[in-house]
Amino acid sequence: MATNYKEGLSRIQPHTWKIAFIFAFLALLVDGADLMLLSYSLNS
């Protein structure tokens, strides 16, 4: 079972990992900007 998992991971190209990490970073950046905008828009 563990060998099948490692074989599946080795099939993923390194370029795909870079795209995934960049997409996750941009998603967190947008989430932080949204939270900052929300905190500035609150009156209390």
PDB file of N, CA, C, O and CB in Angstrom:
ATOM      1  N   MET A   1       0.819  -1.199   0.000  1.00  0.00           N
ATOM      2  CA  MET A   1       0.000   0.000   0.000  1.00  0.00           C
ATOM      3  C   MET A   1       0.865   1.266   0.000  1.00  0.00           C
ATOM      4  O   MET A   1       0.556   2.233  -0.697  1.00  0.00           O
ATOM      5  CB  MET A   1      -0.933  -0.003   1.209  1.00  0.00           C
ATOM      6  N   ALA A   2       1.937   1.254   0.778  1.00  0.00           N
ATOM      7  CA  ALA A   2       2.802   2.433   0.852  1.00  0.00           C
ATOM      8  C   ALA A   2       3.567   2.641  -0.454  1.00  0.00           C
ATOM      9  O   ALA A   2       3.850   3.778  -0.832  1.00  0.00           O
ATOM     10  CB  ALA A   2       3.787   2.298   2.022  1.00  0.00           C
ATOM     11  N   THR A   3       3.902   1.555  -1.142  1.00  0.00           N
ATOM     12  CA  THR A   3       4.630   1.708  -2.403  1.00  0.00           C
ATOM     13  C   THR A   3       3.749   2.357  -3.459  1.00  0.00           C
ATOM     14  O   THR A   3       4.236   3.149  -4.266  1.00  0.00           O
ATOM     15  CB  THR A   3       5.137   0.349  -2.902  1.00  0.00           C
ATOM     16  N   ASN A   4       2.456   2.033  -3.465  1.00  0.00           N
ATOM     17  CA  ASN A   4       1.555   2.662  -4.426  1.00  0.00           C
ATOM     18  C   ASN A   4       1.442   4.158  -4.173  1.00  0.00           C
ATOM     19  O   ASN A   4       1.337   4.945  -5.113  1.00  0.00           O
ATOM     20  CB  ASN A   4       0.174   2.015  -4.365  1.00  0.00           C
ATOM     21  N   TYR A   5       1.463   4.548  -2.907  1.00  0.00           N
ATOM     22  CA  TYR A   5       1.386   5.973  -2.569  1.00  0.00           C
ATOM     23  C   TYR A   5       2.626   6.706  -3.066  1.00  0.00           C
ATOM     24  O   TYR A   5       2.523   7.806  -3.609  1.00  0.00           O
ATOM     25  CB  TYR A   5       1.229   6.163  -1.046  1.00  0.00           C
ATOM     26  N   LYS A   6       3.794   6.101  -2.881  1.00  0.00           N
ATOM     27  CA  LYS A   6       5.033   6.744  -3.331  1.00  0.00           C
ATOM     28  C   LYS A   6       5.104   6.797  -4.853  1.00  0.00           C
ATOM     29  O   LYS A   6       5.607   7.767  -5.420  1.00  0.00           O
ATOM     30  CB  LYS A   6       6.253   6.001  -2.776  1.00  0.00           C
ATOM     31  N   GLU A   7       4.607   5.766  -5.509  1.00  0.00           N
ATOM     32  CA  GLU A   7       4.607   5.779  -6.972  1.00  0.00           C
ATOM     33  C   GLU A   7       3.677   6.867  -7.502  1.00  0.00           C
ATOM     34  O   GLU A   7       3.977   7.507  -8.510  1.00  0.00           O
ATOM     35  CB  GLU A   7       4.187   4.405  -7.525  1.00  0.00           C
ATOM     36  N   GLY A   8       2.554   7.075  -6.827  1.00  0.00           N
ATOM     37  CA  GLY A   8       1.629   8.124  -7.241  1.00  0.00           C
ATOM     38  C   GLY A   8       2.232   9.499  -7.061  1.00  0.00           C
ATOM     39  O   GLY A   8       2.018  10.387  -7.887  1.00  0.00           O
ATOM     40  N   LEU A   9       2.991   9.686  -5.977  1.00  0.00           N
ATOM     41  CA  LEU A   9       3.620  10.984  -5.742  1.00  0.00           C
ATOM     42  C   LEU A   9       4.733  11.255  -6.742  1.00  0.00           C
ATOM     43  O   LEU A   9       4.941  12.401  -7.143  1.00  0.00           O
ATOM     44  CB  LEU A   9       4.170  11.054  -4.326  1.00  0.00           C
ATOM     45  N   SER A  10       5.448  10.216  -7.148  1.00  0.00           N
ATOM     46  CA  SER A  10       6.556  10.422  -8.078  1.00  0.00           C
ATOM     47  C   SER A  10       6.055  10.760  -9.479  1.00  0.00           C
ATOM     48  O   SER A  10       6.807  11.305 -10.287  1.00  0.00           O
ATOM     49  CB  SER A  10       7.442   9.180  -8.127  1.00  0.00           C
ATOM     50  N   ARG A  11       4.790  10.442  -9.776  1.00  0.00           N
ATOM     51  CA  ARG A  11       4.246  10.763 -11.090  1.00  0.00           C
ATOM     52  C   ARG A  11       3.931  12.254 -11.234  1.00  0.00           C
ATOM     53  O   ARG A  11       3.852  12.768 -12.350  1.00  0.00           O
ATOM     54  CB  ARG A  11       2.992   9.944 -11.346  1.00  0.00           C
ATOM     55  N   ILE A  12       3.751  12.946 -10.107  1.00  0.00           N
ATOM     56  CA  ILE A  12       3.439  14.376 -10.163  1.00  0.00           C
ATOM     57  C   ILE A  12       4.710  15.147 -10.517  1.00  0.00           C
ATOM     58  O   ILE A  12       5.749  14.978  -9.880  1.00  0.00           O
ATOM     59  CB  ILE A  12       2.844  14.878  -8.803  1.00  0.00           C
ATOM     60  N   GLN A  13       4.616  15.982 -11.526  1.00  0.00           N
ATOM     61  CA  GLN A  13       5.783  16.737 -11.990  1.00  0.00           C
ATOM     62  C   GLN A  13       6.137  17.848 -10.992  1.00  0.00           C
ATOM     63  O   GLN A  13       5.249  18.371 -10.319  1.00  0.00           O
ATOM     64  CB  GLN A  13       5.515  17.338 -13.393  1.00  0.00           C
ATOM     65  N   PRO A  14       7.408  18.209 -10.890  1.00  0.00           N
ATOM     66  CA  PRO A  14       7.806  19.312  -9.998  1.00  0.00           C
ATOM     67  C   PRO A  14       7.163  20.641 -10.390  1.00  0.00           C
ATOM     68  O   PRO A  14       6.916  21.495  -9.538  1.00  0.00           O
ATOM     69  CB  PRO A  14       9.323  19.462 -10.001  1.00  0.00           C
ATOM     70  N   HIS A  15       6.895  20.809 -11.685  1.00  0.00           N
ATOM     71  CA  HIS A  15       6.239  22.036 -12.148  1.00  0.00           C
ATOM     72  C   HIS A  15       4.842  22.166 -11.541  1.00  0.00           C
ATOM     73  O   HIS A  15       4.396  23.269 -11.227  1.00  0.00           O
ATOM     74  CB  HIS A  15       6.153  22.054 -13.689  1.00  0.00           C
ATOM     75  N   THR A  16       4.154  21.030 -11.378  1.00  0.00           N
ATOM     76  CA  THR A  16       2.816  21.033 -10.790  1.00  0.00           C
ATOM     77  C   THR A  16       2.866  21.464  -9.334  1.00  0.00           C
ATOM     78  O   THR A  16       1.976  22.175  -8.868  1.00  0.00           O
ATOM     79  CB  THR A  16       2.175  19.652 -10.908  1.00  0.00           C
ATOM     80  N   TRP A  17       3.905  21.037  -8.606  1.00  0.00           N
ATOM     81  CA  TRP A  17       4.057  21.446  -7.207  1.00  0.00           C
ATOM     82  C   TRP A  17       4.266  22.948  -7.117  1.00  0.00           C
ATOM     83  O   TRP A  17       3.718  23.593  -6.222  1.00  0.00           O
ATOM     84  CB  TRP A  17       5.233  20.703  -6.543  1.00  0.00           C
ATOM     85  N   LYS A  18       5.055  23.522  -8.035  1.00  0.00           N
ATOM     86  CA  LYS A  18       5.293  24.970  -8.016  1.00  0.00           C
ATOM     87  C   LYS A  18       3.995  25.735  -8.246  1.00  0.00           C
ATOM     88  O   LYS A  18       3.721  26.719  -7.560  1.00  0.00           O
ATOM     89  CB  LYS A  18       6.332  25.362  -9.083  1.00  0.00           C
ATOM     90  N   ILE A  19       3.201  25.285  -9.204  1.00  0.00           N
ATOM     91  CA  ILE A  19       1.930  25.949  -9.491  1.00  0.00           C
ATOM     92  C   ILE A  19       0.998  25.853  -8.285  1.00  0.00           C
ATOM     93  O   ILE A  19       0.304  26.816  -7.958  1.00  0.00           O
ATOM     94  CB  ILE A  19       1.262  25.329 -10.736  1.00  0.00           C
ATOM     95  N   ALA A  20       0.983  24.701  -7.627  1.00  0.00           N
ATOM     96  CA  ALA A  20       0.111  24.520  -6.463  1.00  0.00           C
ATOM     97  C   ALA A  20       0.525  25.434  -5.314  1.00  0.00           C
ATOM     98  O   ALA A  20      -0.332  26.031  -4.662  1.00  0.00           O
ATOM     99  CB  ALA A  20       0.133  23.060  -6.003  1.00  0.00           C
ATOM    100  N   PHE A  21       1.829  25.551  -5.058  1.00  0.00           N
ATOM    101  CA  PHE A  21       2.287  26.410  -3.968  1.00  0.00           C
ATOM    102  C   PHE A  21       2.048  27.885  -4.279  1.00  0.00           C
ATOM    103  O   PHE A  21       1.696  28.653  -3.384  1.00  0.00           O
ATOM    104  CB  PHE A  21       3.769  26.169  -3.692  1.00  0.00           C
ATOM    105  N   ILE A  22       2.234  28.290  -5.538  1.00  0.00           N
ATOM    106  CA  ILE A  22       1.977  29.679  -5.917  1.00  0.00           C
ATOM    107  C   ILE A  22       0.491  29.994  -5.785  1.00  0.00           C
ATOM    108  O   ILE A  22       0.121  31.071  -5.318  1.00  0.00           O
ATOM    109  CB  ILE A  22       2.458  29.950  -7.360  1.00  0.00           C
ATOM    110  N   PHE A  23      -0.361  29.056  -6.196  1.00  0.00           N
ATOM    111  CA  PHE A  23      -1.803  29.269  -6.081  1.00  0.00           C
ATOM    112  C   PHE A  23      -2.225  29.378  -4.620  1.00  0.00           C
ATOM    113  O   PHE A  23      -3.055  30.220  -4.279  1.00  0.00           O
ATOM    114  CB  PHE A  23      -2.568  28.132  -6.766  1.00  0.00           C
ATOM    115  N   ALA A  24      -1.659  28.531  -3.750  1.00  0.00           N
ATOM    116  CA  ALA A  24      -1.986  28.585  -2.322  1.00  0.00           C
ATOM    117  C   ALA A  24      -1.500  29.896  -1.707  1.00  0.00           C
ATOM    118  O   ALA A  24      -2.193  30.484  -0.876  1.00  0.00           O
ATOM    119  CB  ALA A  24      -1.362  27.384  -1.578  1.00  0.00           C
ATOM    120  N   PHE A  25      -0.314  30.359  -2.109  1.00  0.00           N
ATOM    121  CA  PHE A  25       0.210  31.626  -1.595  1.00  0.00           C
ATOM    122  C   PHE A  25      -0.683  32.792  -2.010  1.00  0.00           C
ATOM    123  O   PHE A  25      -0.977  33.670  -1.198  1.00  0.00           O
ATOM    124  CB  PHE A  25       1.646  31.856  -2.094  1.00  0.00           C
ATOM    125  N   LEU A  26      -1.112  32.804  -3.267  1.00  0.00           N
ATOM    126  CA  LEU A  26      -1.987  33.879  -3.724  1.00  0.00           C
ATOM    127  C   LEU A  26      -3.340  33.830  -3.026  1.00  0.00           C
ATOM    128  O   LEU A  26      -3.921  34.874  -2.728  1.00  0.00           O
ATOM    129  CB  LEU A  26      -2.177  33.800  -5.233  1.00  0.00           C
ATOM    130  N   ALA A  27      -3.846  32.628  -2.764  1.00  0.00           N
ATOM    131  CA  ALA A  27      -5.121  32.506  -2.054  1.00  0.00           C
ATOM    132  C   ALA A  27      -5.007  33.052  -0.637  1.00  0.00           C
ATOM    133  O   ALA A  27      -5.916  33.734  -0.164  1.00  0.00           O
ATOM    134  CB  ALA A  27      -5.579  31.042  -2.019  1.00  0.00           C
ATOM    135  N   LEU A  28      -3.903  32.760   0.047  1.00  0.00           N
ATOM    136  CA  LEU A  28      -3.699  33.293   1.397  1.00  0.00           C
ATOM    137  C   LEU A  28      -3.514  34.810   1.371  1.00  0.00           C
ATOM    138  O   LEU A  28      -3.963  35.504   2.283  1.00  0.00           O
ATOM    139  CB  LEU A  28      -2.483  32.628   2.054  1.00  0.00           C
ATOM    140  N   LEU A  29      -2.862  35.322   0.343  1.00  0.00           N
ATOM    141  CA  LEU A  29      -2.666  36.763   0.208  1.00  0.00           C
ATOM    142  C   LEU A  29      -4.005  37.474   0.019  1.00  0.00           C
ATOM    143  O   LEU A  29      -4.252  38.508   0.639  1.00  0.00           O
ATOM    144  CB  LEU A  29      -1.728  37.070  -0.973  1.00  0.00           C
ATOM    145  N   VAL A  30      -4.863  36.927  -0.828  1.00  0.00           N
ATOM    146  CA  VAL A  30      -6.184  37.510  -1.053  1.00  0.00           C
ATOM    147  C   VAL A  30      -7.029  37.406   0.218  1.00  0.00           C
ATOM    148  O   VAL A  30      -7.778  38.329   0.539  1.00  0.00           O
ATOM    149  CB  VAL A  30      -6.896  36.808  -2.234  1.00  0.00           C
ATOM    150  N   ASP A  31      -6.912  36.294   0.938  1.00  0.00           N
ATOM    151  CA  ASP A  31      -7.661  36.123   2.178  1.00  0.00           C
ATOM    152  C   ASP A  31      -7.214  37.147   3.223  1.00  0.00           C
ATOM    153  O   ASP A  31      -8.047  37.698   3.942  1.00  0.00           O
ATOM    154  CB  ASP A  31      -7.483  34.695   2.720  1.00  0.00           C
ATOM    155  N   GLY A  32      -5.917  37.403   3.309  1.00  0.00           N
ATOM    156  CA  GLY A  32      -5.419  38.402   4.253  1.00  0.00           C
ATOM    157  C   GLY A  32      -5.867  39.804   3.882  1.00  0.00           C
ATOM    158  O   GLY A  32      -6.213  40.595   4.759  1.00  0.00           O
ATOM    159  N   ALA A  33      -5.866  40.122   2.594  1.00  0.00           N
ATOM    160  CA  ALA A  33      -6.323  41.440   2.155  1.00  0.00           C
ATOM    161  C   ALA A  33      -7.814  41.612   2.433  1.00  0.00           C
ATOM    162  O   ALA A  33      -8.255  42.698   2.808  1.00  0.00           O
ATOM    163  CB  ALA A  33      -6.034  41.640   0.654  1.00  0.00           C
ATOM    164  N   ASP A  34      -8.584  40.552   2.252  1.00  0.00           N
ATOM    165  CA  ASP A  34     -10.014  40.603   2.530  1.00  0.00           C
ATOM    166  C   ASP A  34     -10.262  40.829   4.019  1.00  0.00           C
ATOM    167  O   ASP A  34     -11.141  41.605   4.393  1.00  0.00           O
ATOM    168  CB  ASP A  34     -10.700  39.308   2.063  1.00  0.00           C
ATOM    169  N   LEU A  35      -9.499  40.161   4.859  1.00  0.00           N
ATOM    170  CA  LEU A  35      -9.643  40.328   6.306  1.00  0.00           C
ATOM    171  C   LEU A  35      -9.251  41.741   6.732  1.00  0.00           C
ATOM    172  O   LEU A  35      -9.898  42.324   7.602  1.00  0.00           O
ATOM    173  CB  LEU A  35      -8.786  39.293   7.054  1.00  0.00           C
ATOM    174  N   MET A  36      -8.203  42.293   6.130  1.00  0.00           N
ATOM    175  CA  MET A  36      -7.775  43.652   6.443  1.00  0.00           C
ATOM    176  C   MET A  36      -8.840  44.664   6.008  1.00  0.00           C
ATOM    177  O   MET A  36      -9.134  45.616   6.731  1.00  0.00           O
ATOM    178  CB  MET A  36      -6.427  43.963   5.761  1.00  0.00           C
ATOM    179  N   LEU A  37      -9.410  44.448   4.826  1.00  0.00           N
ATOM    180  CA  LEU A  37     -10.467  45.338   4.346  1.00  0.00           C
ATOM    181  C   LEU A  37     -11.688  45.259   5.248  1.00  0.00           C
ATOM    182  O   LEU A  37     -12.323  46.279   5.520  1.00  0.00           O
ATOM    183  CB  LEU A  37     -10.853  44.988   2.903  1.00  0.00           C
ATOM    184  N   LEU A  38     -12.024  44.070   5.713  1.00  0.00           N
ATOM    185  CA  LEU A  38     -13.163  43.901   6.609  1.00  0.00           C
ATOM    186  C   LEU A  38     -12.915  44.596   7.942  1.00  0.00           C
ATOM    187  O   LEU A  38     -13.825  45.212   8.496  1.00  0.00           O
ATOM    188  CB  LEU A  38     -13.450  42.414   6.834  1.00  0.00           C
ATOM    189  N   SER A  39     -11.693  44.503   8.461  1.00  0.00           N
ATOM    190  CA  SER A  39     -11.401  45.137   9.750  1.00  0.00           C
ATOM    191  C   SER A  39     -11.434  46.660   9.639  1.00  0.00           C
ATOM    192  O   SER A  39     -11.800  47.336  10.600  1.00  0.00           O
ATOM    193  CB  SER A  39     -10.032  44.678  10.271  1.00  0.00           C
ATOM    194  N   TYR A  40     -11.059  47.210   8.488  1.00  0.00           N
ATOM    195  CA  TYR A  40     -11.125  48.659   8.312  1.00  0.00           C
ATOM    196  C   TYR A  40     -12.555  49.141   8.090  1.00  0.00           C
ATOM    197  O   TYR A  40     -12.875  50.287   8.406  1.00  0.00           O
ATOM    198  CB  TYR A  40     -10.251  49.083   7.142  1.00  0.00           C
ATOM    199  N   SER A  41     -13.414  48.286   7.553  1.00  0.00           N
ATOM    200  CA  SER A  41     -14.772  48.723   7.238  1.00  0.00           C
ATOM    201  C   SER A  41     -15.710  48.638   8.442  1.00  0.00           C
ATOM    202  O   SER A  41     -16.812  49.183   8.396  1.00  0.00           O
ATOM    203  CB  SER A  41     -15.328  47.891   6.101  1.00  0.00           C
ATOM    204  N   LEU A  42     -15.296  47.968   9.515  1.00  0.00           N
ATOM    205  CA  LEU A  42     -16.153  47.890  10.699  1.00  0.00           C
ATOM    206  C   LEU A  42     -16.105  49.207  11.465  1.00  0.00           C
ATOM    207  O   LEU A  42     -15.057  49.845  11.562  1.00  0.00           O
ATOM    208  CB  LEU A  42     -15.721  46.717  11.613  1.00  0.00           C
ATOM    209  N   ASN A  43     -17.248  49.602  12.003  1.00  0.00           N
ATOM    210  CA  ASN A  43     -17.323  50.875  12.710  1.00  0.00           C
ATOM    211  C   ASN A  43     -16.841  50.769  14.151  1.00  0.00           C
ATOM    212  O   ASN A  43     -16.229  51.704  14.667  1.00  0.00           O
ATOM    213  CB  ASN A  43     -18.739  51.394  12.686  1.00  0.00           C
ATOM    214  N   SER A  44     -17.105  49.655  14.799  1.00  0.00           N
ATOM    215  CA  SER A  44     -16.793  49.549  16.226  1.00  0.00           C
ATOM    216  C   SER A  44     -15.324  49.281  16.485  1.00  0.00           C
ATOM    217  O   SER A  44     -14.912  49.167  17.640  1.00  0.00           O
ATOM    218  CB  SER A  44     -17.616  48.460  16.853  1.00  0.00           C
TER     219      SER A  44
END
